[in-house]
Amino acid sequence: MRVPRFKNERTTKFALLVGKAVTAGILTMLTYPFILILAEGDLTKESLVLFVLGTIVGVLSARLVLKGKVSKKMIKMIFVLTSFSILLIISLLDMGDKSLVSVLGIIMGILTYTSVKYHFADLEQEIKTYYEEKDPKRYVLFNIEA
């Protein structure tokens, strides 16, 4: 049980957005070395920038395609399809290092968006129901179930 820290719904949603952005950034930075190991590339600033830009494009495209709705079945399908596409891209296509890192960044961006959206969905729903059924004293406990 948690007490909400913000009295305003906009502030709460902004804090949730910042939390999502930080989580996505951490996931991006954690996956970058693994992608370079798979792609057998060098750790350079240019490859990092290309990977991050590819991840941003992947997140935006996943957001447009999924329209904010993610289920467990979709998560499994997306993970299976993207892992197969990563293997195909690395093994079959003879791409340069720069384009390979960008394409892998796009694929990882799709995975990042779906996982962050899925794992933050319960908290978003809890915040939405809290502000819809707000107590006049503005003091209601969150019921977050694990």
MIBATOR-98886 format. One record per residue: x, y, z of N, C-alpha, C in turn; residue in one letter. Coordinates in pm, whole numbers, plus 50000, padded with zeros to 5 digits. Layout:
<rs>
- n.x, n.y, n.z, ca.x, ca.y, ca.z, c.x, c.y, c.z, type
- X, Y, Z, X, Y, Z, X, Y, Z, A
...
</rs>
This chain:
<rs>
- n.x, n.y, n.z, ca.x, ca.y, ca.z, c.x, c.y, c.z, type
- 50084, 49882, 50000, 50000, 50000, 50000, 50089, 50125, 50000, M
- 50061, 50213, 49906, 50140, 50335, 49895, 50048, 50456, 49899, R
- 50100, 50562, 49955, 50029, 50689, 49957, 50076, 50768, 49835, V
- 49984, 50823, 49757, 50028, 50900, 49640, 50108, 51022, 49682, P
- 50210, 51052, 49606, 50297, 51165, 49641, 50251, 51295, 49578, R
- 50170, 51286, 49475, 50130, 51406, 49403, 49981, 51428, 49417, F
- 49943, 51552, 49438, 49801, 51585, 49451, 49736, 51605, 49314, K
- 49816, 51634, 49215, 49768, 51669, 49083, 49787, 51550, 48988, N
- 49688, 51523, 48906, 49696, 51410, 48812, 49800, 51435, 48704, E
- 49812, 51558, 48656, 49912, 51589, 48554, 50053, 51565, 48605, R
- 50078, 51603, 48729, 50211, 51582, 48787, 50241, 51434, 48799, T
- 50142, 51356, 48838, 50161, 51212, 48850, 50190, 51149, 48715, T
- 50115, 51188, 48613, 50138, 51133, 48479, 50275, 51176, 48424, K
- 50317, 51298, 48455, 50449, 51342, 48412, 50559, 51262, 48481, F
- 50542, 51236, 48611, 50640, 51155, 48683, 50645, 51013, 48628, A
- 50531, 50959, 48590, 50527, 50826, 48529, 50597, 50826, 48392, L
- 50577, 50933, 48315, 50644, 50945, 48185, 50796, 50953, 48203, L
- 50841, 51028, 48302, 50985, 51036, 48330, 51038, 50899, 48371, V
- 50962, 50827, 48453, 51003, 50692, 48493, 51014, 50598, 48375, G
- 50921, 50608, 48281, 50927, 50525, 48160, 51049, 50561, 48076, K
- 51075, 50690, 48062, 51189, 50733, 47981, 51321, 50687, 48042, A
- 51334, 50698, 48173, 51456, 50653, 48239, 51472, 50502, 48225, V
- 51363, 50427, 48242, 51368, 50282, 48226, 51408, 50243, 48084, T
- 51350, 50309, 47985, 51385, 50279, 47846, 51531, 50315, 47818, A
- 51578, 50424, 47875, 51719, 50461, 47857, 51814, 50361, 47918, G
- 51780, 50312, 48036, 51864, 50210, 48101, 51864, 50082, 48019, I
- 51747, 50041, 47970, 51741, 49920, 47886, 51823, 49937, 47759, L
- 51819, 50055, 47701, 51896, 50080, 47579, 52045, 50070, 47606, T
- 52090, 50131, 47715, 52233, 50128, 47746, 52280, 49989, 47787, M
- 52191, 49910, 47846, 52230, 49773, 47884, 52237, 49681, 47763, L
- 52154, 49705, 47662, 52155, 49615, 47546, 52259, 49654, 47442, T
- 52312, 49775, 47448, 52409, 49819, 47348, 52534, 49730, 47341, Y
- 52599, 49696, 47452, 52717, 49608, 47441, 52684, 49469, 47387, P
- 52569, 49416, 47422, 52531, 49283, 47372, 52508, 49285, 47221, F
- 52448, 49391, 47172, 52427, 49403, 47028, 52560, 49414, 46956, I
- 52654, 49488, 47014, 52785, 49499, 46951, 52860, 49366, 46952, L
- 52840, 49286, 47055, 52901, 49152, 47058, 52841, 49067, 46947, I
- 52708, 49072, 46931, 52644, 48996, 46825, 52686, 49044, 46686, L
- 52695, 49174, 46670, 52728, 49230, 46540, 52878, 49233, 46514, A
- 52958, 49199, 46615, 53104, 49201, 46606, 53153, 49338, 46562, E
- 53099, 49442, 46625, 53138, 49578, 46592, 53226, 49639, 46699, G
- 53271, 49761, 46673, 53356, 49833, 46767, 53271, 49930, 46849, D
- 53314, 49951, 46973, 53247, 50047, 47059, 53298, 50187, 47025, L
- 53223, 50259, 46946, 53260, 50396, 46913, 53142, 50487, 46945, T
- 53170, 50616, 46951, 53063, 50712, 46977, 52961, 50712, 46863, K
- 53011, 50696, 46741, 52922, 50697, 46625, 52826, 50578, 46627, E
- 52877, 50460, 46663, 52788, 50344, 46669, 52688, 50357, 46783, S
- 52729, 50419, 46894, 52636, 50442, 47005, 52524, 50536, 46962, L
- 52560, 50644, 46893, 52459, 50740, 46847, 52364, 50674, 46748, V
- 52417, 50595, 46656, 52332, 50526, 46559, 52239, 50426, 46628, L
- 52290, 50357, 46729, 52207, 50261, 46802, 52095, 50332, 46878, F
- 52130, 50442, 46945, 52028, 50516, 47022, 51924, 50577, 46928, V
- 51966, 50632, 46815, 51870, 50686, 46719, 51782, 50576, 46661, L
- 51841, 50461, 46633, 51761, 50348, 46587, 51661, 50303, 46691, G
- 51702, 50305, 46817, 51611, 50267, 46925, 51496, 50366, 46937, T
- 51525, 50494, 46922, 51419, 50595, 46928, 51320, 50574, 46813, I
- 51370, 50547, 46695, 51282, 50520, 46580, 51199, 50395, 46606, V
- 51259, 50292, 46664, 51186, 50169, 46696, 51076, 50192, 46798, G
- 51106, 50274, 46900, 51005, 50304, 47002, 50889, 50380, 46940, V
- 50919, 50479, 46857, 50811, 50556, 46794, 50728, 50471, 46698, L
- 50794, 50385, 46623, 50717, 50300, 46531, 50632, 50199, 46606, S
- 50685, 50143, 46715, 50605, 50050, 46794, 50486, 50121, 46857, A
- 50508, 50244, 46900, 50397, 50320, 46958, 50288, 50346, 46855, R
- 50327, 50377, 46733, 50227, 50402, 46629, 50154, 50274, 46589, L
- 50225, 50164, 46580, 50164, 50038, 46535, 50076, 49978, 46643, V
- 50124, 49975, 46767, 50050, 49910, 46875, 49941, 49998, 46934, L
- 49948, 50128, 46913, 49847, 50224, 46961, 49824, 50214, 47111, K
- 49930, 50187, 47186, 49923, 50188, 47331, 49863, 50066, 47395, G
- 49827, 49963, 47320, 49766, 49844, 47379, 49860, 49726, 47360, K
- 49904, 49669, 47471, 49997, 49557, 47467, 49943, 49447, 47558, V
- 49939, 49324, 47509, 49895, 49211, 47591, 50008, 49109, 47600, S
- 49989, 49008, 47685, 50092, 48905, 47701, 50116, 48830, 47572, K
- 50010, 48801, 47499, 50024, 48727, 47374, 50104, 48809, 47272, K
- 50076, 48939, 47265, 50150, 49025, 47174, 50297, 49032, 47212, M
- 50325, 49038, 47343, 50464, 49045, 47390, 50540, 48922, 47344, I
- 50481, 48803, 47361, 50549, 48680, 47321, 50574, 48678, 47171, K
- 50474, 48717, 47093, 50490, 48719, 46948, 50599, 48818, 46905, M
- 50599, 48935, 46966, 50697, 49037, 46929, 50838, 48991, 46964, I
- 50856, 48931, 47082, 50989, 48884, 47121, 51038, 48773, 47028, F
- 50951, 48680, 46994, 50991, 48570, 46904, 51026, 48624, 46766, V
- 50940, 48710, 46711, 50966, 48763, 46577, 51091, 48849, 46571, L
- 51112, 48932, 46673, 51231, 49017, 46670, 51359, 48938, 46693, T
- 51353, 48835, 46776, 51475, 48755, 46793, 51509, 48680, 46665, S
- 51408, 48629, 46594, 51435, 48567, 46465, 51489, 48668, 46364, F
- 51432, 48788, 46366, 51480, 48889, 46271, 51622, 48934, 46303, S
- 51658, 48939, 46432, 51797, 48972, 46469, 51891, 48865, 46415, I
- 51855, 48739, 46434, 51940, 48630, 46384, 51951, 48633, 46232, L
- 51841, 48659, 46163, 51846, 48666, 46017, 51929, 48783, 45967, L
- 51912, 48897, 46031, 51987, 49015, 45988, 52136, 48993, 46007, I
- 52175, 48936, 46120, 52317, 48917, 46146, 52376, 48810, 46056, I
- 52306, 48699, 46037, 52365, 48587, 45963, 52352, 48599, 45811, S
- 52239, 48645, 45762, 52216, 48643, 45618, 52259, 48770, 45545, L
- 52231, 48883, 45604, 52260, 49007, 45534, 52404, 49050, 45556, L
- 52466, 49092, 45450, 52604, 49141, 45459, 52599, 49294, 45459, D
- 52572, 49349, 45577, 52556, 49494, 45589, 52684, 49553, 45648, M
- 52700, 49682, 45628, 52809, 49752, 45693, 52780, 49767, 45842, G
- 52883, 49800, 45917, 52866, 49811, 46062, 52765, 49918, 46101, D
- 52768, 50031, 46030, 52680, 50142, 46067, 52534, 50107, 46044, K
- 52503, 50053, 45930, 52363, 50021, 45902, 52315, 49904, 45987, S
- 52403, 49809, 46015, 52365, 49695, 46099, 52330, 49741, 46240, L
- 52411, 49831, 46296, 52383, 49882, 46431, 52253, 49960, 46431, V
- 52225, 50037, 46326, 52099, 50113, 46320, 51978, 50021, 46312, S
- 51985, 49918, 46229, 51872, 49825, 46216, 51850, 49749, 46346, V
- 51958, 49705, 46409, 51943, 49637, 46538, 51889, 49731, 46645, L
- 51924, 49859, 46636, 51868, 49958, 46728, 51718, 49974, 46709, G
- 51672, 49972, 46584, 51528, 49980, 46558, 51456, 49860, 46617, I
- 51512, 49742, 46598, 51449, 49621, 46653, 51448, 49625, 46805, I
- 51557, 49669, 46866, 51561, 49677, 47012, 51468, 49786, 47064, M
- 51444, 49890, 46986, 51349, 49993, 47026, 51207, 49939, 47034, G
- 51172, 49852, 46940, 51040, 49790, 46943, 51026, 49704, 47068, I
- 51129, 49626, 47098, 51126, 49543, 47220, 51121, 49628, 47346, L
- 51196, 49736, 47348, 51198, 49824, 47465, 51061, 49885, 47489, T
- 50997, 49935, 47384, 50865, 49996, 47401, 50763, 49895, 47453, Y
- 50761, 49776, 47394, 50660, 49679, 47435, 50682, 49634, 47579, T
- 50806, 49614, 47619, 50829, 49568, 47756, 50800, 49678, 47858, S
- 50840, 49802, 47829, 50812, 49912, 47923, 50662, 49937, 47931, V
- 50594, 49936, 47818, 50449, 49958, 47817, 50376, 49849, 47895, K
- 50419, 49726, 47876, 50353, 49614, 47944, 50376, 49620, 48095, Y
- 50497, 49650, 48137, 50527, 49648, 48279, 50477, 49771, 48354, H
- 50452, 49880, 48285, 50397, 49998, 48350, 50244, 50004, 48340, F
- 50182, 49909, 48272, 50036, 49914, 48250, 49958, 49906, 48380, A
- 50000, 49821, 48473, 49928, 49809, 48600, 49935, 49939, 48680, D
- 50050, 50000, 48684, 50064, 50126, 48757, 49983, 50237, 48691, L
- 49980, 50242, 48559, 49897, 50341, 48490, 49749, 50322, 48522, E
- 49705, 50198, 48524, 49565, 50168, 48556, 49533, 50207, 48700, Q
- 49626, 50181, 48791, 49606, 50217, 48932, 49596, 50369, 48949, E
- 49680, 50442, 48880, 49675, 50588, 48887, 49545, 50640, 48827, I
- 49504, 50581, 48715, 49379, 50624, 48651, 49260, 50601, 48743, K
- 49250, 50485, 48805, 49137, 50458, 48895, 49145, 50542, 49021, T
- 49264, 50574, 49068, 49277, 50658, 49187, 49219, 50796, 49161, Y
- 49255, 50856, 49050, 49207, 50992, 49024, 49062, 50995, 48980, Y
- 49008, 50883, 48932, 48866, 50878, 48901, 48782, 50866, 49028, E
- 48831, 50793, 49125, 48758, 50770, 49251, 48828, 50842, 49366, E
- 48866, 50967, 49345, 48945, 51040, 49443, 48864, 51072, 49568, K
- 48929, 51060, 49681, 48872, 51092, 49811, 48867, 51244, 49825, D
- 48764, 51300, 49893, 48759, 51445, 49908, 48880, 51501, 49983, P
- 48938, 51421, 50071, 49056, 51467, 50144, 49185, 51444, 50064, K
- 49172, 51382, 49947, 49285, 51350, 49861, 49385, 51258, 49930, R
- 49335, 51166, 50007, 49423, 51073, 50077, 49367, 50933, 50065, Y
- 49405, 50864, 49961, 49362, 50726, 49938, 49488, 50644, 49914, V
- 49490, 50524, 49966, 49608, 50439, 49948, 49600, 50365, 49816, L
- 49715, 50347, 49752, 49722, 50265, 49631, 49719, 50119, 49669, F
- 49650, 50041, 49592, 49649, 49895, 49610, 49721, 49834, 49491, N
- 49852, 49823, 49501, 49931, 49766, 49393, 49956, 49621, 49427, I
- 49907, 49532, 49340, 49921, 49389, 49363, 50030, 49335, 49273, E
- 50117, 49257, 49332, 50229, 49202, 49255, 50192, 49073, 49190, A
</rs>
